[in-house]
């Protein structure tokens, strides 16, 4: 049985983080929540769960949180690492299917996509779907040389090889493009998998 760790970056997620953790715990994976300098009660909510909590004293950004969590997971001998948002947009029930390409050793990294196949609950805001994301896909392709249907989905999973090769240096949201660029640089085997996304607010 591979050692699977889920990295959950959390910034001011007191309203959502408990449900997200409760949904993930039955999977039996190692949960690592990185509290990214939250000013609300996020840390208070998560401290009594049977999980690992890493704490940034100041808010550094999602990229920095994923970097912190991934480095820690590798130090704990993780075989597979999953990046999973704290806000409840993704479904824990889809993870076992999502990581199958890694378990089958056919791919090194799996990237979630909101555009391949129609999934219920993927009610993406019109501005994102028809304006922001098409432009983002074009820009990312020009910079990385990799053509993806979704360049900014926060759900991804990688094996140990990919996690060791990919170094996240962008503290903010630019880490999405940074990761894609490093997939190309290190010639990692990648696959997009359709995922359900439940939109609660417009977001970044």
Backbone bond lengths (Angstrom), bond angles and torsions (degrees), N, CA, C in turn:
res aa  C-N    CA-C-N  psi(-1)  N-CA   C-N-CA  omega(-1)  CA-C   N-CA-C  phi
1 X - - - 1.465 - - 1.525 109.00 -
2 X 1.334 117.83 120.51 1.462 119.99 -179.89 1.522 112.20 -68.34
3 X 1.302 115.40 150.58 1.460 121.78 176.03 1.529 107.52 -84.25
4 X 1.333 116.00 111.71 1.469 121.61 -174.90 1.521 109.69 -111.25
5 X 1.313 116.63 126.88 1.462 121.83 177.88 1.523 109.76 -116.96
6 X 1.324 116.01 139.18 1.456 122.10 175.37 1.529 108.57 -110.90
7 X 1.321 116.41 122.35 1.457 121.77 178.44 1.522 108.25 -95.90
8 X 1.342 116.53 124.49 1.458 121.89 -177.98 1.524 108.88 -121.91
9 X 1.331 118.46 100.88 1.463 120.37 175.25 1.524 109.66 -74.53
10 X 1.331 117.25 133.03 1.457 120.02 -175.89 1.525 111.12 -135.31
11 X 1.319 115.44 122.16 1.463 121.40 175.01 1.521 108.53 -130.20
12 X 1.331 116.27 112.14 1.471 122.55 -179.48 1.528 111.78 52.42
13 X 1.341 115.38 54.93 1.471 121.47 -178.31 1.531 111.80 -114.48
14 X 1.342 117.15 34.17 1.463 119.82 -177.33 1.532 112.97 -58.74
15 X 1.339 117.53 -27.48 1.460 120.94 -177.08 1.526 113.05 -81.39
16 X 1.331 117.58 -22.92 1.470 120.67 -171.91 1.522 114.81 -116.84
17 X 1.322 118.16 -25.29 1.461 121.00 -167.31 1.527 113.12 -64.47
18 X 1.336 118.25 -36.93 1.467 119.97 -178.31 1.523 110.79 -62.85
19 X 1.340 117.23 -44.58 1.466 120.86 179.40 1.523 110.84 -64.33
20 X 1.337 116.46 -40.46 1.461 120.25 179.07 1.527 110.65 -61.04
21 X 1.325 116.81 -45.54 1.468 120.90 179.36 1.523 110.58 -64.41
22 X 1.324 117.23 -45.29 1.468 120.63 -179.66 1.524 112.00 -61.41
23 X 1.323 117.02 -33.61 1.466 120.30 177.40 1.528 111.54 -70.06
24 X 1.339 116.81 -33.88 1.466 121.23 -175.58 1.529 113.66 -85.24
25 X 1.323 118.20 -30.25 1.465 121.29 -174.26 1.535 114.07 -55.14
26 X 1.339 120.16 -40.73 1.471 119.64 -179.01 1.532 114.24 -61.10
27 X 1.324 118.08 -18.44 1.457 120.57 179.59 1.528 111.91 -69.88
28 X 1.324 116.56 -22.36 1.459 119.96 178.61 1.517 114.55 81.30
29 X 1.320 117.28 12.50 1.465 120.82 178.54 1.524 109.97 -85.88
30 X 1.321 116.42 162.53 1.452 121.45 176.89 1.527 109.40 -79.66
31 X 1.323 117.61 118.72 1.458 121.66 -177.67 1.528 110.17 -98.19
32 X 1.315 115.43 128.01 1.462 121.82 179.15 1.521 107.87 -123.10
33 X 1.324 117.15 108.67 1.456 121.53 177.70 1.520 108.74 -97.93
34 X 1.327 116.04 126.48 1.458 120.93 176.52 1.526 107.44 -103.22
35 X 1.333 115.75 104.90 1.459 120.76 177.84 1.530 108.05 -78.05
36 X 1.325 115.19 110.09 1.463 120.63 -170.88 1.533 112.03 -92.10
37 X 1.338 115.63 64.57 1.459 120.54 177.31 1.511 113.61 63.62
38 X 1.332 117.77 36.61 1.462 121.11 -178.52 1.524 111.10 -60.75
39 X 1.333 114.92 142.17 1.468 120.08 177.75 1.522 111.53 -101.82
40 X 1.323 117.18 -2.04 1.466 120.56 177.03 1.529 109.33 -99.99
41 X 1.330 118.31 -151.44 1.463 121.60 -175.54 1.527 113.02 -98.08
42 X 1.328 117.79 22.34 1.466 120.79 -179.55 1.527 111.57 -54.12
43 X 1.323 117.51 -49.43 1.463 120.99 -177.49 1.520 111.10 -63.23
44 X 1.312 117.06 -39.30 1.462 121.28 179.16 1.526 111.03 -64.85
45 X 1.326 116.71 -37.56 1.466 121.27 -178.62 1.525 111.32 -67.97
46 X 1.328 117.44 -40.56 1.469 119.94 -170.97 1.527 114.33 -88.91
47 X 1.334 118.31 -14.09 1.471 119.91 -169.55 1.526 113.99 -67.30
48 X 1.332 118.19 -19.33 1.465 120.24 -178.35 1.525 113.38 -98.43
49 X 1.330 117.23 1.77 1.464 120.18 176.64 1.529 109.95 -82.66
50 X 1.345 118.08 153.17 1.478 121.17 177.48 1.523 111.17 -79.17
51 X 1.312 115.73 66.64 1.460 122.44 -176.48 1.518 109.05 -136.04
52 X 1.319 116.40 170.89 1.459 121.57 172.12 1.524 108.56 -93.44
53 X 1.330 116.76 130.70 1.462 121.74 178.62 1.521 109.21 -115.74
54 X 1.311 116.09 122.68 1.461 122.61 173.84 1.521 107.16 -110.78
55 X 1.313 117.59 140.47 1.458 120.52 -170.44 1.517 112.42 -125.25
56 X 1.330 116.24 123.81 1.461 121.47 168.10 1.530 107.70 -90.53
57 X 1.298 117.34 125.84 1.460 120.27 -179.21 1.524 111.81 -66.24
58 X 1.322 117.37 -29.21 1.464 122.14 176.20 1.524 108.50 -125.19
59 X 1.325 116.43 159.28 1.461 121.18 178.23 1.523 109.89 -73.84
60 X 1.331 116.29 118.34 1.459 121.32 -177.12 1.522 112.98 -110.06
61 X 1.310 118.40 -20.39 1.454 120.64 179.57 1.522 112.10 117.04
62 X 1.333 115.38 161.93 1.467 120.27 -175.79 1.522 112.44 -64.88
63 X 1.334 117.42 -39.64 1.463 119.52 179.09 1.511 111.97 -60.03
64 X 1.325 116.74 -43.71 1.463 121.04 179.25 1.519 110.97 -64.14
65 X 1.319 117.46 -38.67 1.463 121.11 179.28 1.529 111.33 -65.00
66 X 1.327 116.16 -42.47 1.464 119.72 178.11 1.526 110.92 -65.48
67 X 1.330 116.31 -37.74 1.465 120.02 177.59 1.524 110.43 -63.36
68 X 1.327 117.10 -46.63 1.466 121.83 179.34 1.526 110.68 -59.05
69 X 1.327 115.97 -48.44 1.460 119.90 -178.17 1.513 113.26 -65.69
70 X 1.333 116.51 -39.95 1.468 120.46 -179.14 1.521 111.31 -67.16
71 X 1.323 116.95 -42.98 1.469 120.46 177.71 1.523 110.43 -60.24
72 X 1.331 115.99 -42.79 1.469 119.24 179.17 1.532 110.86 -64.95
73 X 1.324 117.03 -45.03 1.467 120.25 -179.31 1.517 111.33 -60.09
74 X 1.317 117.58 -40.89 1.470 120.91 177.30 1.518 111.03 -63.69
75 X 1.327 116.82 -36.68 1.469 120.20 179.02 1.525 111.46 -67.86
76 X 1.333 116.07 -21.58 1.469 121.55 178.29 1.527 111.91 -98.21
77 X 1.330 115.91 17.89 1.468 122.75 174.44 1.528 114.33 66.50
78 X 1.319 116.35 35.15 1.468 119.32 176.56 1.524 110.37 -65.48
79 X 1.325 116.20 138.58 1.469 122.04 175.38 1.526 111.24 -91.37
80 X 1.328 115.90 -37.92 1.463 121.92 177.83 1.517 108.48 -129.40
81 X 1.330 116.36 142.37 1.462 121.84 179.85 1.519 108.85 -127.96
82 X 1.325 115.31 131.75 1.461 122.18 179.49 1.520 108.72 -116.17
83 X 1.331 117.11 134.42 1.467 122.64 171.85 1.524 107.30 -99.28
84 X 1.342 115.95 125.06 1.470 120.69 -171.37 1.522 108.78 -140.05
85 X 1.338 117.71 127.76 1.464 121.37 -178.21 1.522 111.91 -69.21
86 X 1.323 115.60 151.70 1.464 122.11 -176.33 1.525 113.49 -85.08
87 X 1.325 117.18 -14.32 1.460 120.06 -167.77 1.524 115.81 -87.63
88 X 1.323 117.37 5.39 1.454 119.96 176.53 1.512 114.97 82.94
89 X 1.332 118.08 13.91 1.463 120.41 179.41 1.522 112.47 -73.11
90 X 1.328 117.21 -30.32 1.460 121.04 -177.19 1.524 110.82 -100.33
91 X 1.326 116.31 160.67 1.461 121.97 -178.22 1.524 110.22 -105.49
92 X 1.316 115.84 121.85 1.461 120.73 177.32 1.521 111.04 -60.39
93 X 1.318 116.33 -30.80 1.467 120.99 -177.32 1.526 112.82 -64.78
94 X 1.328 118.60 -16.69 1.458 121.31 -178.77 1.528 112.91 -92.71
95 X 1.325 117.93 -6.60 1.465 119.83 -172.03 1.521 113.97 -68.28
96 X 1.312 118.05 -37.41 1.465 119.28 -177.63 1.531 110.86 -62.28
97 X 1.319 117.12 -39.45 1.468 120.89 175.59 1.525 110.41 -70.48
98 X 1.337 115.82 -38.55 1.458 121.95 -175.67 1.524 112.25 -60.72
99 X 1.336 117.51 -36.93 1.473 120.17 -175.44 1.528 113.48 -92.44
100 X 1.322 117.91 2.96 1.467 119.76 -178.19 1.535 113.17 -57.33
101 X 1.347 120.35 -40.44 1.469 119.02 178.02 1.531 112.86 -59.40
102 X 1.336 117.04 -28.48 1.471 120.45 176.87 1.522 110.44 -77.38
103 X 1.311 115.96 -42.78 1.465 119.73 179.60 1.529 110.78 -64.95
104 X 1.334 116.43 -33.49 1.472 120.77 178.09 1.528 112.52 -80.28
105 X 1.332 115.71 -5.90 1.471 123.49 178.14 1.531 112.52 61.55
106 X 1.332 115.75 30.70 1.463 119.68 176.58 1.529 111.99 -94.69
107 X 1.346 116.31 -17.05 1.454 121.27 -178.85 1.532 109.87 -142.01
108 X 1.340 114.84 159.46 1.466 120.92 179.30 1.523 112.65 -98.95
109 X 1.327 116.11 -27.32 1.465 120.04 -178.92 1.527 109.37 -147.19
110 X 1.326 115.50 139.17 1.457 122.66 178.48 1.522 107.87 -116.96
111 X 1.330 116.34 130.17 1.458 122.26 -177.97 1.518 109.67 -114.36
112 X 1.312 116.70 130.37 1.450 120.41 177.97 1.519 111.05 -72.23
113 X 1.322 116.47 145.48 1.460 121.13 175.47 1.514 110.22 -134.23
114 X 1.328 115.10 139.23 1.466 121.62 177.67 1.517 111.81 -96.38
115 X 1.323 117.12 4.45 1.464 120.87 -171.82 1.523 114.33 -116.95
116 X 1.312 118.65 -18.33 1.457 120.60 178.66 1.531 109.16 -88.56
117 X 1.288 116.56 119.90 1.451 124.36 -176.21 1.522 109.65 70.60
118 X 1.308 115.32 149.48 1.460 120.42 177.96 1.521 108.87 -85.15
119 X 1.308 115.19 125.18 1.453 120.83 177.30 1.529 108.81 -119.78
120 X 1.311 117.01 136.28 1.460 118.45 176.80 1.529 109.48 -65.75
121 X 1.286 116.71 153.23 1.468 125.35 -178.34 1.516 113.31 76.71
122 X 1.333 118.34 -1.47 1.465 119.64 177.14 1.530 109.56 -85.77
123 X 1.315 116.31 57.78 1.461 121.06 -177.72 1.527 108.58 -87.95
124 X 1.310 115.14 72.34 1.451 120.73 -178.29 1.532 110.15 -68.41
125 X 1.342 116.69 137.91 1.465 118.92 176.11 1.523 111.23 -54.56
126 X 1.340 116.08 141.62 1.472 122.24 -174.95 1.521 111.52 -54.25
127 X 1.343 118.08 -43.84 1.462 121.37 -177.05 1.524 111.43 -61.83
128 X 1.330 116.04 -39.79 1.467 119.67 178.32 1.524 111.28 -67.18
129 X 1.330 116.16 -46.88 1.464 121.10 -172.31 1.522 112.68 -67.14
130 X 1.344 117.29 -42.10 1.456 119.96 -171.24 1.524 114.68 -105.91
131 X 1.332 117.19 -6.60 1.468 118.68 -178.71 1.529 112.12 -128.35
132 X 1.323 116.70 -59.80 1.470 120.13 -174.56 1.523 111.99 -65.57
133 X 1.332 117.35 -49.88 1.463 119.53 -174.99 1.532 114.15 -69.53
134 X 1.330 120.00 -40.57 1.471 117.93 175.45 1.522 112.90 -59.16
135 X 1.328 116.86 -40.60 1.467 119.81 177.68 1.522 110.48 -66.08
136 X 1.329 116.75 -42.34 1.468 121.25 179.47 1.520 111.38 -61.29
137 X 1.341 116.59 -41.54 1.466 120.25 179.47 1.528 111.06 -62.13
138 X 1.328 115.98 -42.03 1.463 119.87 179.88 1.521 111.27 -65.49
139 X 1.319 116.87 -46.52 1.468 120.90 -179.45 1.529 110.55 -62.25
140 X 1.326 116.31 -44.94 1.469 119.21 -179.44 1.525 110.88 -63.75
141 X 1.328 117.54 -38.91 1.468 119.93 178.55 1.528 110.90 -63.20
142 X 1.327 116.43 -41.95 1.461 120.56 179.84 1.524 111.68 -63.96
143 X 1.332 117.07 -35.59 1.459 120.93 -177.26 1.528 113.22 -86.39
144 X 1.339 117.44 -29.97 1.466 119.76 -172.57 1.523 114.01 -110.33
145 X 1.331 117.48 -24.77 1.453 120.04 -176.87 1.515 113.48 80.79
146 X 1.331 117.10 5.39 1.464 121.56 178.54 1.525 108.61 -112.04
147 X 1.325 116.02 127.69 1.455 120.98 -179.33 1.524 109.70 -98.49
148 X 1.327 116.13 114.62 1.458 122.52 -179.53 1.520 109.72 -121.11
149 X 1.323 115.78 156.48 1.462 119.67 176.40 1.526 111.05 -80.77
150 X 1.333 116.84 -23.16 1.470 121.36 -177.52 1.526 108.42 -145.02
151 X 1.326 116.88 114.27 1.470 119.81 -174.48 1.525 113.11 -98.94
152 X 1.333 117.89 -9.02 1.458 119.76 -174.15 1.521 113.83 -126.61
153 X 1.312 117.90 26.62 1.460 120.44 175.49 1.531 108.72 -77.57
154 X 1.323 116.37 131.40 1.460 120.49 -175.95 1.513 114.78 -81.49
155 X 1.333 117.75 -2.90 1.462 120.94 178.91 1.521 109.74 -98.32
156 X 1.322 115.45 120.01 1.469 120.80 176.81 1.530 108.20 -150.21
157 X 1.312 115.66 158.23 1.468 121.06 176.99 1.514 108.58 -140.24
158 X 1.309 116.44 146.10 1.465 120.02 -177.41 1.524 110.82 -145.64
159 X 1.325 114.52 152.79 1.455 118.31 174.43 1.528 109.68 -82.50
160 X 1.314 116.40 178.57 1.462 119.66 -174.65 1.532 111.48 -64.62
161 X 1.322 116.75 -37.36 1.459 120.31 178.86 1.520 110.70 -57.24
162 X 1.334 116.94 -49.47 1.466 121.03 -179.31 1.518 111.39 -65.07
163 X 1.340 116.70 -41.44 1.466 120.53 -178.87 1.525 111.58 -63.90
164 X 1.324 116.99 -33.53 1.464 120.16 178.25 1.520 111.74 -76.78
165 X 1.330 117.14 -32.31 1.458 121.07 -178.45 1.532 112.31 -76.60
166 X 1.335 115.33 -40.08 1.469 120.48 -174.95 1.521 110.06 -83.10
167 X 1.305 116.17 116.34 1.466 121.96 178.68 1.521 108.40 -109.94
168 X 1.325 116.75 116.35 1.466 121.61 -179.25 1.519 109.40 -87.63
169 X 1.313 116.04 115.61 1.464 121.63 179.65 1.522 112.52 -111.78
170 X 1.334 116.70 -17.35 1.461 121.04 178.88 1.530 109.69 -83.42
171 X 1.336 116.53 114.96 1.467 119.77 -176.69 1.523 112.93 -68.27
172 X 1.327 117.72 -34.79 1.458 121.17 -175.44 1.514 113.00 -89.22
173 X 1.340 116.32 -147.82 1.457 120.94 -174.53 1.526 113.70 -78.50
174 X 1.330 117.79 -9.34 1.470 120.67 179.92 1.523 112.22 -67.60
175 X 1.319 116.93 -7.69 1.471 119.15 178.87 1.528 111.60 -61.29
176 X 1.354 117.46 -26.22 1.465 119.68 178.73 1.529 111.17 -58.67
177 X 1.327 115.76 -49.30 1.462 120.55 178.54 1.521 110.99 -67.67
178 X 1.319 116.65 -37.97 1.456 121.85 -180.00 1.536 111.04 -59.92
179 X 1.308 116.69 -42.77 1.464 120.96 179.92 1.523 110.52 -64.76
180 X 1.330 117.26 -44.05 1.456 120.96 179.43 1.528 110.82 -61.80
181 X 1.331 116.68 -42.39 1.466 120.62 178.86 1.516 111.25 -60.00
182 X 1.344 116.59 -39.16 1.461 119.57 -178.11 1.521 112.78 -75.39
183 X 1.328 116.93 -24.75 1.465 119.96 171.92 1.521 109.08 -59.29
184 X 1.332 115.62 -44.42 1.466 121.35 179.16 1.526 111.23 -66.99
185 X 1.320 116.95 -46.63 1.470 121.80 -177.07 1.530 111.31 -59.80
186 X 1.321 116.09 -43.11 1.471 120.34 -175.69 1.532 112.96 -93.91
187 X 1.335 116.56 4.59 1.467 121.53 176.80 1.529 111.46 55.09
188 X 1.312 115.80 45.71 1.458 120.97 -179.78 1.527 110.46 -81.65
189 X 1.300 116.14 143.91 1.455 121.62 178.15 1.536 108.56 -78.34
190 X 1.327 117.55 120.13 1.461 119.74 -175.69 1.521 110.89 -125.89
191 X 1.316 114.24 159.78 1.462 121.17 -179.57 1.525 107.97 -149.47
192 X 1.333 116.30 138.09 1.459 120.77 171.46 1.531 109.45 -91.79
193 X 1.326 115.54 138.37 1.466 121.35 177.45 1.525 108.27 -127.63
194 X 1.344 117.67 133.12 1.468 120.37 179.42 1.524 111.40 -67.75
195 X 1.327 116.20 137.09 1.466 121.31 179.69 1.523 109.35 -134.38
196 X 1.309 115.26 152.57 1.451 121.98 174.10 1.520 109.45 -81.20
197 X 1.308 116.56 135.59 1.463 121.30 175.37 1.530 108.14 -127.30
198 X 1.321 115.80 125.12 1.450 121.89 179.44 1.519 108.35 -101.90
199 X 1.318 116.63 109.78 1.463 120.30 -176.21 1.517 110.58 -84.24
200 X 1.351 114.11 125.63 1.465 120.12 178.52 1.517 111.73 -105.95
201 X 1.338 115.88 -29.27 1.462 120.99 176.97 1.524 106.60 -156.35
202 X 1.328 117.05 171.69 1.462 120.61 -173.38 1.520 111.93 -62.67
203 X 1.322 118.65 -43.30 1.469 121.50 177.39 1.517 112.25 78.04
204 X 1.343 115.15 -169.66 1.463 120.04 -174.89 1.514 111.03 -86.18
